[in-house]
């Protein structure tokens, strides 16, 4: 605060101005630019519309709920509101006049009143301003000349910078975000009992997030990768190809078959709300179900979650190799939500008769019910009906032969699948999570059918050793062919495969994390004779 000159306290008293101009915290503090340092002598006032949205002009002192007739400054406030209209309150219609103010904040409020009086004089209403008030204002201007000059100079400079930024900005509707992942990986074992060299791979994503209304979102994602440790057995020189099993795939991996660091479009979707924001519609020419449907597992996150592909994905979210999706999300209540959608693997292909279009290729129809019976408990039940233009489920989580109907003459299959997910926050830092899936697959050509199962259970400790870091242990069963009937057989499958995973994500800062981890797959592809797969990973994730 500052000392008051006694010569100023008259008529429209200095103390009245103090009471009046303590509005400046609502004009200045609520509009402080967070990018400036704390030792800035006068917080910058944002331009454009924010002062009008954060401070509410009043036409009567009675509109200020915390100003009472018994307050010592009530008469001064009433006079300034009625005569000059240079009083503003907080959005909640409070004045907070007892709040401390600085010289620069006082100068900001004084400047606001000067502007109002100038408007009155410019409008030819000079007789409305008393000589005594003008004299007091003149003395205040003289005393605060330095602060007013600094403030106006600062505002002018910010005005120029804002104009320059607006002229040079990339877009008024689009924001860029990105993620870069480095993965140091080595593995051994599997059906071929191979051993890999230590490799260094990457995956880079650039996402353009565009909103036209403030409630909708158009996402355009470009992606490049050379991470052969995340690719399937069908990719030359991949880790899974070397070890002979897709259970060795790390996550996250490339969303396309391009692993030569060529950029490709890996996601293009648009969602927007209807019916008072209770329903969200989703249209995506390039997408997968997990890009829209809620995944409850805390380790499913791209670049921050499980180091293995199996640890990240419920098979139902990657079944049928879907590449387009139409869906909706209906929030029935705070405790219940319905999500449903339909997808196709070749929506742009006009070939009729079963090879392309929205209804000719491999397709998926999916319904998910989400429940929140308690603040710390989330659950879901998912049903999918899928059509596959081959004898395989197409998840990429195990080898094609393992997730296929093993029978002669099967060229296409239809599957009905049911899955359940649970995430229970036992304590603020400990989360138990699990999912399980049963898939009933039938041949379209003959009577062959096979049942597949898969599940995983995990414990995740948040803020482990440091804030923002986390450690997880996962144990589960990769996709396994558990029964066969009709013409189908179990083939080489003679035991149950299991997956054990440990990883720790260390948060260096809000933009960088380092995740060392290891996972083992016992009886990979469900064959006892296959040596245990061991894969070690050190992943570094940069996000911006």
Buried (B, 14 or more C-beta within 10 A) or exposed (E): EEEBEEEBBEEBBBBBBBBBBBBBBBBBEBBEEEEEEEEEEBBBBBBEEEBEEBBBEBEEBEBBEBBEEEBEBBBBBBBBBEBBBBBBBBEEEBBBBEBEBBBBBBBBBBBBBBEBBEEBEEEEEEEEBEEEBBBBBEBBBEBBEEBBEBBEEBBEEBEEEEEEEEEEEEEEEBEEEBBBBBBBBBBBBBBBBBEBEEBEBBBBBBBBBBEEEEEBBBBBBBBBBBBBBBBBBEBEEBBBBBBBBBBBBBBBBBBBEBBEEEBBEBBBBBBBBEEEEEBBBBBBBBBBBBBBBBBBBBBBBBBBBBBBBBBBBBBBBBBBBBBBBBBBBEBEEEEEBBBBBBBBBBBEBEEEEEEBBBEBBBBBBBBBBBBBEEEEBBBBEBBBBBBBBBBBBBBBBBBBBBBBBBBEEBEBBBBEBBBBBBBBBEEEEEBBBBBBBBBBBBBBBBEBBBBBBBBBBBBBBBEBEEEBBBBBEBBBBBBBBBEBEBBBBBBBBEBBBBBBBBBBBBBBEEEBBBBBBBBBBBBBBBBEEBBBBBBBBBBBBBBE
